[in-house]
Amino acid sequence: MAGTPRKVSVVGDPVLHKISAPVTTFDDSLSTLIDDMFATMQVASGVGLAAPQVGVDLAVFVYDCPDASGVQHVGHLVNPGARLDVRP
């Protein structure tokens, strides 16, 4: 397993109660964070993990989970966003 597991933040941690900062620098420290997040997720037997859950105030998310057909999907998102489509 690449990366080093990090401590998982718990309910009440201030980093979990604010909007994450966007990633502006794409460098080795971001790669290390992503590797560490995957390692943390594996140790916790999780399927997804956001950077604030390991105490980092950045908009980063990693996932490793199967879909309804059993196909495994593994990846990461940096600066993810959501859009609301309102239709009449």
mmCIF file as gemmi writes it, N, C-alpha and C atoms, coordinates in Angstrom:
data_model
loop_
_atom_site.group_PDB
_atom_site.id
_atom_site.type_symbol
_atom_site.label_atom_id
_atom_site.label_alt_id
_atom_site.label_comp_id
_atom_site.label_asym_id
_atom_site.label_entity_id
_atom_site.label_seq_id
_atom_site.pdbx_PDB_ins_code
_atom_site.Cartn_x
_atom_site.Cartn_y
_atom_site.Cartn_z
_atom_site.occupancy
_atom_site.B_iso_or_equiv
_atom_site.pdbx_formal_charge
_atom_site.auth_seq_id
_atom_site.auth_asym_id
_atom_site.pdbx_PDB_model_num
ATOM 1 N N . MET Axp A 1 ? 0.845 -1.172 0 1 0 ? 1 A 1
ATOM 2 C CA . MET Axp A 1 ? 0 0 0 1 0 ? 1 A 1
ATOM 3 C C . MET Axp A 1 ? 0.894 1.239 0 1 0 ? 1 A 1
ATOM 4 N N . ALA Axp A 2 ? 0.68 2.135 -0.955 1 0 ? 2 A 1
ATOM 5 C CA . ALA Axp A 2 ? 1.404 3.401 -0.986 1 0 ? 2 A 1
ATOM 6 C C . ALA Axp A 2 ? 0.742 4.37 -0.021 1 0 ? 2 A 1
ATOM 7 N N . GLY Axp A 3 ? 1.496 5.276 0.502 1 0 ? 3 A 1
ATOM 8 C CA . GLY Axp A 3 ? 0.929 6.263 1.412 1 0 ? 3 A 1
ATOM 9 C C . GLY Axp A 3 ? 0.959 5.795 2.848 1 0 ? 3 A 1
ATOM 10 N N . THR Axp A 4 ? 0.728 6.733 3.725 1 0 ? 4 A 1
ATOM 11 C CA . THR Axp A 4 ? 0.734 6.484 5.165 1 0 ? 4 A 1
ATOM 12 C C . THR Axp A 4 ? -0.637 6.854 5.723 1 0 ? 4 A 1
ATOM 13 N N . PRO Axp A 5 ? -1.272 5.918 6.421 1 0 ? 5 A 1
ATOM 14 C CA . PRO Axp A 5 ? -2.587 6.242 6.999 1 0 ? 5 A 1
ATOM 15 C C . PRO Axp A 5 ? -2.489 7.431 7.946 1 0 ? 5 A 1
ATOM 16 N N . ARG Axp A 6 ? -3.489 8.292 7.897 1 0 ? 6 A 1
ATOM 17 C CA . ARG Axp A 6 ? -3.566 9.458 8.769 1 0 ? 6 A 1
ATOM 18 C C . ARG Axp A 6 ? -4.701 9.294 9.769 1 0 ? 6 A 1
ATOM 19 N N . LYS Axp A 7 ? -4.658 10.081 10.825 1 0 ? 7 A 1
ATOM 20 C CA . LYS Axp A 7 ? -5.713 10.089 11.829 1 0 ? 7 A 1
ATOM 21 C C . LYS Axp A 7 ? -6.998 10.634 11.199 1 0 ? 7 A 1
ATOM 22 N N . VAL Axp A 8 ? -8.108 9.981 11.459 1 0 ? 8 A 1
ATOM 23 C CA . VAL Axp A 8 ? -9.403 10.408 10.925 1 0 ? 8 A 1
ATOM 24 C C . VAL Axp A 8 ? -10.041 11.393 11.9 1 0 ? 8 A 1
ATOM 25 N N . SER Axp A 9 ? -10.486 12.528 11.379 1 0 ? 9 A 1
ATOM 26 C CA . SER Axp A 9 ? -11.165 13.539 12.192 1 0 ? 9 A 1
ATOM 27 C C . SER Axp A 9 ? -12.511 13.01 12.658 1 0 ? 9 A 1
ATOM 28 N N . VAL Axp A 10 ? -12.916 13.453 13.823 1 0 ? 10 A 1
ATOM 29 C CA . VAL Axp A 10 ? -14.184 12.997 14.383 1 0 ? 10 A 1
ATOM 30 C C . VAL Axp A 10 ? -15.174 14.155 14.463 1 0 ? 10 A 1
ATOM 31 N N . VAL Axp A 11 ? -16.412 13.809 14.704 1 0 ? 11 A 1
ATOM 32 C CA . VAL Axp A 11 ? -17.485 14.805 14.821 1 0 ? 11 A 1
ATOM 33 C C . VAL Axp A 11 ? -17.055 15.884 15.819 1 0 ? 11 A 1
ATOM 34 N N . GLY Axp A 12 ? -17.259 17.128 15.431 1 0 ? 12 A 1
ATOM 35 C CA . GLY Axp A 12 ? -16.904 18.249 16.286 1 0 ? 12 A 1
ATOM 36 C C . GLY Axp A 12 ? -15.619 18.932 15.857 1 0 ? 12 A 1
ATOM 37 N N . ASP Axp A 13 ? -14.795 18.257 15.042 1 0 ? 13 A 1
ATOM 38 C CA . ASP Axp A 13 ? -13.557 18.867 14.56 1 0 ? 13 A 1
ATOM 39 C C . ASP Axp A 13 ? -13.932 20.036 13.657 1 0 ? 13 A 1
ATOM 40 N N . PRO Axp A 14 ? -13.38 21.228 13.894 1 0 ? 14 A 1
ATOM 41 C CA . PRO Axp A 14 ? -13.752 22.41 13.104 1 0 ? 14 A 1
ATOM 42 C C . PRO Axp A 14 ? -13.559 22.234 11.595 1 0 ? 14 A 1
ATOM 43 N N . VAL Axp A 15 ? -12.573 21.447 11.167 1 0 ? 15 A 1
ATOM 44 C CA . VAL Axp A 15 ? -12.327 21.282 9.727 1 0 ? 15 A 1
ATOM 45 C C . VAL Axp A 15 ? -13.504 20.613 9.019 1 0 ? 15 A 1
ATOM 46 N N . LEU Axp A 16 ? -14.328 19.901 9.778 1 0 ? 16 A 1
ATOM 47 C CA . LEU Axp A 16 ? -15.485 19.218 9.195 1 0 ? 16 A 1
ATOM 48 C C . LEU Axp A 16 ? -16.693 20.145 9.042 1 0 ? 16 A 1
ATOM 49 N N . HIS Axp A 17 ? -16.594 21.353 9.566 1 0 ? 17 A 1
ATOM 50 C CA . HIS Axp A 17 ? -17.742 22.262 9.582 1 0 ? 17 A 1
ATOM 51 C C . HIS Axp A 17 ? -17.575 23.471 8.675 1 0 ? 17 A 1
ATOM 52 N N . LYS Axp A 18 ? -16.641 23.394 7.734 1 0 ? 18 A 1
ATOM 53 C CA . LYS Axp A 18 ? -16.473 24.538 6.848 1 0 ? 18 A 1
ATOM 54 C C . LYS Axp A 18 ? -16.277 24.073 5.411 1 0 ? 18 A 1
ATOM 55 N N . ILE Axp A 19 ? -16.459 24.984 4.49 1 0 ? 19 A 1
ATOM 56 C CA . ILE Axp A 19 ? -16.257 24.671 3.075 1 0 ? 19 A 1
ATOM 57 C C . ILE Axp A 19 ? -14.764 24.534 2.831 1 0 ? 19 A 1
ATOM 58 N N . SER Axp A 20 ? -14.378 23.471 2.16 1 0 ? 20 A 1
ATOM 59 C CA . SER Axp A 20 ? -12.961 23.208 1.896 1 0 ? 20 A 1
ATOM 60 C C . SER Axp A 20 ? -12.373 24.216 0.919 1 0 ? 20 A 1
ATOM 61 N N . ALA Axp A 21 ? -11.114 24.507 1.119 1 0 ? 21 A 1
ATOM 62 C CA . ALA Axp A 21 ? -10.392 25.41 0.215 1 0 ? 21 A 1
ATOM 63 C C . ALA Axp A 21 ? -10.107 24.695 -1.102 1 0 ? 21 A 1
ATOM 64 N N . PRO Axp A 22 ? -10.158 25.417 -2.207 1 0 ? 22 A 1
ATOM 65 C CA . PRO Axp A 22 ? -9.805 24.786 -3.485 1 0 ? 22 A 1
ATOM 66 C C . PRO Axp A 22 ? -8.308 24.499 -3.557 1 0 ? 22 A 1
ATOM 67 N N . VAL Axp A 23 ? -7.963 23.454 -4.26 1 0 ? 23 A 1
ATOM 68 C CA . VAL Axp A 23 ? -6.554 23.149 -4.506 1 0 ? 23 A 1
ATOM 69 C C . VAL Axp A 23 ? -6.063 24.099 -5.589 1 0 ? 23 A 1
ATOM 70 N N . THR Axp A 24 ? -4.952 24.772 -5.322 1 0 ? 24 A 1
ATOM 71 C CA . THR Axp A 24 ? -4.394 25.705 -6.302 1 0 ? 24 A 1
ATOM 72 C C . THR Axp A 24 ? -3.001 25.285 -6.764 1 0 ? 24 A 1
ATOM 73 N N . THR Axp A 25 ? -2.38 24.376 -6.024 1 0 ? 25 A 1
ATOM 74 C CA . THR Axp A 25 ? -1.041 23.914 -6.37 1 0 ? 25 A 1
ATOM 75 C C . THR Axp A 25 ? -1.08 22.405 -6.562 1 0 ? 25 A 1
ATOM 76 N N . PHE Axp A 26 ? -0.738 21.982 -7.761 1 0 ? 26 A 1
ATOM 77 C CA . PHE Axp A 26 ? -0.734 20.554 -8.089 1 0 ? 26 A 1
ATOM 78 C C . PHE Axp A 26 ? 0.718 20.085 -8.097 1 0 ? 26 A 1
ATOM 79 N N . ASP Axp A 27 ? 1.157 19.569 -6.938 1 0 ? 27 A 1
ATOM 80 C CA . ASP Axp A 27 ? 2.554 19.205 -6.773 1 0 ? 27 A 1
ATOM 81 C C . ASP Axp A 27 ? 2.683 17.889 -6.016 1 0 ? 27 A 1
ATOM 82 N N . ASP Axp A 28 ? 3.91 17.586 -5.582 1 0 ? 28 A 1
ATOM 83 C CA . ASP Axp A 28 ? 4.161 16.329 -4.865 1 0 ? 28 A 1
ATOM 84 C C . ASP Axp A 28 ? 3.393 16.244 -3.55 1 0 ? 28 A 1
ATOM 85 N N . SER Axp A 29 ? 3.161 17.382 -2.899 1 0 ? 29 A 1
ATOM 86 C CA . SER Axp A 29 ? 2.424 17.32 -1.631 1 0 ? 29 A 1
ATOM 87 C C . SER Axp A 29 ? 0.971 16.9 -1.859 1 0 ? 29 A 1
ATOM 88 N N . LEU Axp A 30 ? 0.387 17.29 -2.985 1 0 ? 30 A 1
ATOM 89 C CA . LEU Axp A 30 ? -0.964 16.837 -3.322 1 0 ? 30 A 1
ATOM 90 C C . LEU Axp A 30 ? -0.951 15.337 -3.6 1 0 ? 30 A 1
ATOM 91 N N . SER Axp A 31 ? 0.035 14.871 -4.324 1 0 ? 31 A 1
ATOM 92 C CA . SER Axp A 31 ? 0.15 13.429 -4.605 1 0 ? 31 A 1
ATOM 93 C C . SER Axp A 31 ? 0.305 12.634 -3.313 1 0 ? 31 A 1
ATOM 94 N N . THR Axp A 32 ? 1.103 13.153 -2.391 1 0 ? 32 A 1
ATOM 95 C CA . THR Axp A 32 ? 1.292 12.486 -1.099 1 0 ? 32 A 1
ATOM 96 C C . THR Axp A 32 ? -0.016 12.449 -0.325 1 0 ? 32 A 1
ATOM 97 N N . LEU Axp A 33 ? -0.746 13.568 -0.324 1 0 ? 33 A 1
ATOM 98 C CA . LEU Axp A 33 ? -2.041 13.606 0.358 1 0 ? 33 A 1
ATOM 99 C C . LEU Axp A 33 ? -2.973 12.551 -0.209 1 0 ? 33 A 1
ATOM 100 N N . ILE Axp A 34 ? -3.058 12.477 -1.526 1 0 ? 34 A 1
ATOM 101 C CA . ILE Axp A 34 ? -3.953 11.495 -2.166 1 0 ? 34 A 1
ATOM 102 C C . ILE Axp A 34 ? -3.528 10.069 -1.808 1 0 ? 34 A 1
ATOM 103 N N . ASP Axp A 35 ? -2.237 9.772 -1.862 1 0 ? 35 A 1
ATOM 104 C CA . ASP Axp A 35 ? -1.745 8.442 -1.47 1 0 ? 35 A 1
ATOM 105 C C . ASP Axp A 35 ? -2.093 8.144 -0.015 1 0 ? 35 A 1
ATOM 106 N N . ASP Axp A 36 ? -1.889 9.132 0.867 1 0 ? 36 A 1
ATOM 107 C CA . ASP Axp A 36 ? -2.204 8.941 2.284 1 0 ? 36 A 1
ATOM 108 C C . ASP Axp A 36 ? -3.699 8.745 2.502 1 0 ? 36 A 1
ATOM 109 N N . MET Axp A 37 ? -4.515 9.442 1.731 1 0 ? 37 A 1
ATOM 110 C CA . MET Axp A 37 ? -5.961 9.281 1.862 1 0 ? 37 A 1
ATOM 111 C C . MET Axp A 37 ? -6.399 7.877 1.446 1 0 ? 37 A 1
ATOM 112 N N . PHE Axp A 38 ? -5.816 7.353 0.358 1 0 ? 38 A 1
ATOM 113 C CA . PHE Axp A 38 ? -6.142 5.972 -0.036 1 0 ? 38 A 1
ATOM 114 C C . PHE Axp A 38 ? -5.723 4.991 1.053 1 0 ? 38 A 1
ATOM 115 N N . ALA Axp A 39 ? -4.541 5.191 1.629 1 0 ? 39 A 1
ATOM 116 C CA . ALA Axp A 39 ? -4.068 4.309 2.697 1 0 ? 39 A 1
ATOM 117 C C . ALA Axp A 39 ? -4.999 4.379 3.904 1 0 ? 39 A 1
ATOM 118 N N . THR Axp A 40 ? -5.427 5.586 4.261 1 0 ? 40 A 1
ATOM 119 C CA . THR Axp A 40 ? -6.334 5.774 5.393 1 0 ? 40 A 1
ATOM 120 C C . THR Axp A 40 ? -7.672 5.091 5.126 1 0 ? 40 A 1
ATOM 121 N N . MET Axp A 41 ? -8.18 5.262 3.911 1 0 ? 41 A 1
ATOM 122 C CA . MET Axp A 41 ? -9.463 4.658 3.546 1 0 ? 41 A 1
ATOM 123 C C . MET Axp A 41 ? -9.385 3.131 3.62 1 0 ? 41 A 1
ATOM 124 N N . GLN Axp A 42 ? -8.27 2.556 3.166 1 0 ? 42 A 1
ATOM 125 C CA . GLN Axp A 42 ? -8.122 1.1 3.209 1 0 ? 42 A 1
ATOM 126 C C . GLN Axp A 42 ? -8.085 0.595 4.645 1 0 ? 42 A 1
ATOM 127 N N . VAL Axp A 43 ? -7.344 1.276 5.506 1 0 ? 43 A 1
ATOM 128 C CA . VAL Axp A 43 ? -7.255 0.871 6.907 1 0 ? 43 A 1
ATOM 129 C C . VAL Axp A 43 ? -8.628 0.933 7.575 1 0 ? 43 A 1
ATOM 130 N N . ALA Axp A 44 ? -9.424 1.933 7.184 1 0 ? 44 A 1
ATOM 131 C CA . ALA Axp A 44 ? -10.754 2.114 7.773 1 0 ? 44 A 1
ATOM 132 C C . ALA Axp A 44 ? -11.834 1.288 7.081 1 0 ? 44 A 1
ATOM 133 N N . SER Axp A 45 ? -11.439 0.504 6.073 1 0 ? 45 A 1
ATOM 134 C CA . SER Axp A 45 ? -12.387 -0.299 5.295 1 0 ? 45 A 1
ATOM 135 C C . SER Axp A 45 ? -13.488 0.577 4.697 1 0 ? 45 A 1
ATOM 136 N N . GLY Axp A 46 ? -13.104 1.746 4.223 1 0 ? 46 A 1
ATOM 137 C CA . GLY Axp A 46 ? -14.067 2.671 3.645 1 0 ? 46 A 1
ATOM 138 C C . GLY Axp A 46 ? -14.142 2.552 2.138 1 0 ? 46 A 1
ATOM 139 N N . VAL Axp A 47 ? -15.069 3.297 1.56 1 0 ? 47 A 1
ATOM 140 C CA . VAL Axp A 47 ? -15.229 3.329 0.1 1 0 ? 47 A 1
ATOM 141 C C . VAL Axp A 47 ? -15.017 4.733 -0.457 1 0 ? 47 A 1
ATOM 142 N N . GLY Axp A 48 ? -14.912 5.72 0.422 1 0 ? 48 A 1
ATOM 143 C CA . GLY Axp A 48 ? -14.679 7.093 0.001 1 0 ? 48 A 1
ATOM 144 C C . GLY Axp A 48 ? -14.182 7.906 1.185 1 0 ? 48 A 1
ATOM 145 N N . LEU Axp A 49 ? -13.375 8.932 0.883 1 0 ? 49 A 1
ATOM 146 C CA . LEU Axp A 49 ? -12.817 9.75 1.952 1 0 ? 49 A 1
ATOM 147 C C . LEU Axp A 49 ? -12.514 11.145 1.41 1 0 ? 49 A 1
ATOM 148 N N . ALA Axp A 50 ? -12.917 12.167 2.15 1 0 ? 50 A 1
ATOM 149 C CA . ALA Axp A 50 ? -12.631 13.554 1.787 1 0 ? 50 A 1
ATOM 150 C C . ALA Axp A 50 ? -11.473 14.062 2.641 1 0 ? 50 A 1
ATOM 151 N N . ALA Axp A 51 ? -10.681 14.975 2.082 1 0 ? 51 A 1
ATOM 152 C CA . ALA Axp A 51 ? -9.505 15.498 2.782 1 0 ? 51 A 1
ATOM 153 C C . ALA Axp A 51 ? -9.831 16.043 4.181 1 0 ? 51 A 1
ATOM 154 N N . PRO Axp A 52 ? -10.947 16.76 4.381 1 0 ? 52 A 1
ATOM 155 C CA . PRO Axp A 52 ? -11.235 17.229 5.739 1 0 ? 52 A 1
ATOM 156 C C . PRO Axp A 52 ? -11.357 16.089 6.761 1 0 ? 52 A 1
ATOM 157 N N . GLN Axp A 53 ? -11.7 14.905 6.301 1 0 ? 53 A 1
ATOM 158 C CA . GLN Axp A 53 ? -11.817 13.775 7.223 1 0 ? 53 A 1
ATOM 159 C C . GLN Axp A 53 ? -10.46 13.328 7.761 1 0 ? 53 A 1
ATOM 160 N N . VAL Axp A 54 ? -9.376 13.792 7.136 1 0 ? 54 A 1
ATOM 161 C CA . VAL Axp A 54 ? -8.035 13.527 7.675 1 0 ? 54 A 1
ATOM 162 C C . VAL Axp A 54 ? -7.393 14.846 8.111 1 0 ? 54 A 1
ATOM 163 N N . GLY Axp A 55 ? -8.238 15.846 8.392 1 0 ? 55 A 1
ATOM 164 C CA . GLY Axp A 55 ? -7.77 17.101 8.953 1 0 ? 55 A 1
ATOM 165 C C . GLY Axp A 55 ? -7.162 18.077 7.979 1 0 ? 55 A 1
ATOM 166 N N . VAL Axp A 56 ? -7.38 17.877 6.68 1 0 ? 56 A 1
ATOM 167 C CA . VAL Axp A 56 ? -6.798 18.754 5.661 1 0 ? 56 A 1
ATOM 168 C C . VAL Axp A 56 ? -7.908 19.564 5.005 1 0 ? 56 A 1
ATOM 169 N N . ASP Axp A 57 ? -7.763 20.874 5.059 1 0 ? 57 A 1
ATOM 170 C CA . ASP Axp A 57 ? -8.777 21.782 4.527 1 0 ? 57 A 1
ATOM 171 C C . ASP Axp A 57 ? -8.563 22.017 3.031 1 0 ? 57 A 1
ATOM 172 N N . LEU Axp A 58 ? -8.762 20.953 2.241 1 0 ? 58 A 1
ATOM 173 C CA . LEU Axp A 58 ? -8.659 21.048 0.782 1 0 ? 58 A 1
ATOM 174 C C . LEU Axp A 58 ? -9.789 20.255 0.144 1 0 ? 58 A 1
ATOM 175 N N . ALA Axp A 59 ? -10.217 20.675 -1.029 1 0 ? 59 A 1
ATOM 176 C CA . ALA Axp A 59 ? -11.293 20.011 -1.762 1 0 ? 59 A 1
ATOM 177 C C . ALA Axp A 59 ? -10.731 18.832 -2.556 1 0 ? 59 A 1
ATOM 178 N N . VAL Axp A 60 ? -10.529 17.725 -1.863 1 0 ? 60 A 1
ATOM 179 C CA . VAL Axp A 60 ? -10.002 16.495 -2.464 1 0 ? 60 A 1
ATOM 180 C C . VAL Axp A 60 ? -10.839 15.334 -1.947 1 0 ? 60 A 1
ATOM 181 N N . PHE Axp A 61 ? -11.142 14.391 -2.822 1 0 ? 61 A 1
ATOM 182 C CA . PHE Axp A 61 ? -11.945 13.215 -2.468 1 0 ? 61 A 1
ATOM 183 C C . PHE Axp A 61 ? -11.352 11.993 -3.163 1 0 ? 61 A 1
ATOM 184 N N . VAL Axp A 62 ? -11.245 10.869 -2.446 1 0 ? 62 A 1
ATOM 185 C CA . VAL Axp A 62 ? -10.799 9.604 -3.053 1 0 ? 62 A 1
ATOM 186 C C . VAL Axp A 62 ? -11.892 8.564 -2.881 1 0 ? 62 A 1
ATOM 187 N N . TYR Axp A 63 ? -11.945 7.609 -3.814 1 0 ? 63 A 1
ATOM 188 C CA . TYR Axp A 63 ? -12.961 6.565 -3.725 1 0 ? 63 A 1
ATOM 189 C C . TYR Axp A 63 ? -12.418 5.242 -4.26 1 0 ? 63 A 1
ATOM 190 N N . ASP Axp A 64 ? -12.978 4.162 -3.751 1 0 ? 64 A 1
ATOM 191 C CA . ASP Axp A 64 ? -12.65 2.798 -4.178 1 0 ? 64 A 1
ATOM 192 C C . ASP Axp A 64 ? -13.868 1.948 -3.824 1 0 ? 64 A 1
ATOM 193 N N . CYS Axp A 65 ? -14.776 1.799 -4.792 1 0 ? 65 A 1
ATOM 194 C CA . CYS Axp A 65 ? -16.022 1.098 -4.496 1 0 ? 65 A 1
ATOM 195 C C . CYS Axp A 65 ? -16.582 0.432 -5.755 1 0 ? 65 A 1
ATOM 196 N N . PRO Axp A 66 ? -17.359 -0.63 -5.548 1 0 ? 66 A 1
ATOM 197 C CA . PRO Axp A 66 ? -17.979 -1.295 -6.69 1 0 ? 66 A 1
ATOM 198 C C . PRO Axp A 66 ? -19.287 -0.616 -7.076 1 0 ? 66 A 1
ATOM 199 N N . ASP Axp A 67 ? -19.649 -0.753 -8.36 1 0 ? 67 A 1
ATOM 200 C CA . ASP Axp A 67 ? -20.964 -0.274 -8.78 1 0 ? 67 A 1
ATOM 201 C C . ASP Axp A 67 ? -21.968 -1.405 -8.635 1 0 ? 67 A 1
ATOM 202 N N . ALA Axp A 68 ? -23.181 -1.195 -9.082 1 0 ? 68 A 1
ATOM 203 C CA . ALA Axp A 68 ? -24.248 -2.186 -8.928 1 0 ? 68 A 1
ATOM 204 C C . ALA Axp A 68 ? -23.943 -3.492 -9.659 1 0 ? 68 A 1
ATOM 205 N N . SER Axp A 69 ? -23.059 -3.439 -10.669 1 0 ? 69 A 1
ATOM 206 C CA . SER Axp A 69 ? -22.696 -4.645 -11.422 1 0 ? 69 A 1
ATOM 207 C C . SER Axp A 69 ? -21.469 -5.348 -10.84 1 0 ? 69 A 1
ATOM 208 N N . GLY Axp A 70 ? -20.9 -4.774 -9.776 1 0 ? 70 A 1
ATOM 209 C CA . GLY Axp A 70 ? -19.722 -5.377 -9.161 1 0 ? 70 A 1
ATOM 210 C C . GLY Axp A 70 ? -18.399 -4.903 -9.747 1 0 ? 70 A 1
ATOM 211 N N . VAL Axp A 71 ? -18.442 -3.96 -10.678 1 0 ? 71 A 1
ATOM 212 C CA . VAL Axp A 71 ? -17.221 -3.408 -11.264 1 0 ? 71 A 1
ATOM 213 C C . VAL Axp A 71 ? -16.608 -2.417 -10.279 1 0 ? 71 A 1
ATOM 214 N N . GLN Axp A 72 ? -15.332 -2.612 -9.967 1 0 ? 72 A 1
ATOM 215 C CA . GLN Axp A 72 ? -14.641 -1.743 -9.008 1 0 ? 72 A 1
ATOM 216 C C . GLN Axp A 72 ? -14.209 -0.434 -9.667 1 0 ? 72 A 1
ATOM 217 N N . HIS Axp A 73 ? -14.487 0.675 -9.007 1 0 ? 73 A 1
ATOM 218 C CA . HIS Axp A 73 ? -14.1 2.003 -9.497 1 0 ? 73 A 1
ATOM 219 C C . HIS Axp A 73 ? -13.184 2.645 -8.463 1 0 ? 73 A 1
ATOM 220 N N . VAL Axp A 74 ? -12.024 3.089 -8.912 1 0 ? 74 A 1
ATOM 221 C CA . VAL Axp A 74 ? -11.026 3.68 -8.03 1 0 ? 74 A 1
ATOM 222 C C . VAL Axp A 74 ? -10.587 5.005 -8.645 1 0 ? 74 A 1
ATOM 223 N N . GLY Axp A 75 ? -10.546 6.051 -7.844 1 0 ? 75 A 1
ATOM 224 C CA . GLY Axp A 75 ? -10.087 7.319 -8.382 1 0 ? 75 A 1
ATOM 225 C C . GLY Axp A 75 ? -10.054 8.408 -7.339 1 0 ? 75 A 1
ATOM 226 N N . HIS Axp A 76 ? -9.751 9.597 -7.798 1 0 ? 76 A 1
ATOM 227 C CA . HIS Axp A 76 ? -9.748 10.761 -6.927 1 0 ? 76 A 1
ATOM 228 C C . HIS Axp A 76 ? -10.289 11.973 -7.686 1 0 ? 76 A 1
ATOM 229 N N . LEU Axp A 77 ? -10.853 12.898 -6.933 1 0 ? 77 A 1
ATOM 230 C CA . LEU Axp A 77 ? -11.383 14.14 -7.479 1 0 ? 77 A 1
ATOM 231 C C . LEU Axp A 77 ? -10.712 15.3 -6.76 1 0 ? 77 A 1
ATOM 232 N N . VAL Axp A 78 ? -10.292 16.288 -7.53 1 0 ? 78 A 1
ATOM 233 C CA . VAL Axp A 78 ? -9.709 17.496 -6.959 1 0 ? 78 A 1
ATOM 234 C C . VAL Axp A 78 ? -10.596 18.66 -7.381 1 0 ? 78 A 1
ATOM 235 N N . ASN Axp A 79 ? -10.983 19.47 -6.426 1 0 ? 79 A 1
ATOM 236 C CA . ASN Axp A 79 ? -11.897 20.593 -6.644 1 0 ? 79 A 1
ATOM 237 C C . ASN Axp A 79 ? -13.221 20.151 -7.279 1 0 ? 79 A 1
ATOM 238 N N . PRO Axp A 80 ? -13.855 19.109 -6.713 1 0 ? 80 A 1
ATOM 239 C CA . PRO Axp A 80 ? -15.138 18.673 -7.275 1 0 ? 80 A 1
ATOM 240 C C . PRO Axp A 80 ? -16.211 19.729 -7.038 1 0 ? 80 A 1
ATOM 241 N N . GLY Axp A 81 ? -17.209 19.7 -7.87 1 0 ? 81 A 1
ATOM 242 C CA . GLY Axp A 81 ? -18.319 20.631 -7.714 1 0 ? 81 A 1
ATOM 243 C C . GLY Axp A 81 ? -19.621 19.94 -8.056 1 0 ? 81 A 1
ATOM 244 N N . ALA Axp A 82 ? -20.686 20.571 -7.705 1 0 ? 82 A 1
ATOM 245 C CA . ALA Axp A 82 ? -22.014 20.044 -8.022 1 0 ? 82 A 1
ATOM 246 C C . ALA Axp A 82 ? -22.817 21.145 -8.683 1 0 ? 82 A 1
ATOM 247 N N . ARG Axp A 83 ? -23.698 20.742 -9.555 1 0 ? 83 A 1
ATOM 248 C CA . ARG Axp A 83 ? -24.554 21.698 -10.231 1 0 ? 83 A 1
ATOM 249 C C . ARG Axp A 83 ? -25.997 21.269 -10.047 1 0 ? 83 A 1
ATOM 250 N N . LEU Axp A 84 ? -26.834 22.213 -9.774 1 0 ? 84 A 1
ATOM 251 C CA . LEU Axp A 84 ? -28.248 21.937 -9.59 1 0 ? 84 A 1
ATOM 252 C C . LEU Axp A 84 ? -28.972 22.377 -10.854 1 0 ? 84 A 1
ATOM 253 N N . ASP Axp A 85 ? -29.605 21.414 -11.495 1 0 ? 85 A 1
ATOM 254 C CA . ASP Axp A 85 ? -30.406 21.708 -12.69 1 0 ? 85 A 1
ATOM 255 C C . ASP Axp A 85 ? -31.865 21.779 -12.269 1 0 ? 85 A 1
ATOM 256 N N . VAL Axp A 86 ? -32.464 22.909 -12.434 1 0 ? 86 A 1
ATOM 257 C CA . VAL Axp A 86 ? -33.879 23.087 -12.101 1 0 ? 86 A 1
ATOM 258 C C . VAL Axp A 86 ? -34.645 23.118 -13.4 1 0 ? 86 A 1
ATOM 259 N N . ARG Axp A 87 ? -35.534 22.177 -13.559 1 0 ? 87 A 1
ATOM 260 C CA . ARG Axp A 87 ? -36.328 22.084 -14.787 1 0 ? 87 A 1
ATOM 261 C C . ARG Axp A 87 ? -37.798 22.251 -14.466 1 0 ? 87 A 1
ATOM 262 N N . PRO Axp A 88 ? -38.497 22.939 -15.372 1 0 ? 88 A 1
ATOM 263 C CA . PRO Axp A 88 ? -39.948 23.154 -15.125 1 0 ? 88 A 1
ATOM 264 C C . PRO Axp A 88 ? -40.745 21.877 -15.188 1 0 ? 88 A 1
